[in-house]
Amino acid sequence: MFQSLDPLLHSELRLAVMSLLINIEEADFVYIQEKTQATSGNLSVQLDKLEKAGYIESEKAFFGKRPRTTCRILPKGKQAFADYVEALKSYIG
């Protein structure tokens, strides 16, 4: 029987963001944008959705005079990602 997939993680861009963050401690907005090839606006919206769900946290600061947003995956996000991967296995196994 197929397990249900987390609809929040089933989005290509949100899944890509979580895949990046699961392997590194933190990443800034520019790095995530470069790796995902997302537009600034779309990435901002998707990061906000992940943050509201409690999967990631973001910190806004300034690096010199430039704004910098840094994102980190939270324990709830790590668990959601692990559950998503396990659920996917039910589709291919």
Secondary structure, 3 states (H helix, E strand, C coil): CCCCCCCCCCCHHHHHHHHHHHHCCCEEHHHHHHHHCCCHHHHHHHHHHHHHCCCEEEEEEEECCEEEEEEEECHHHHHHHHHHHHHHHHHHC
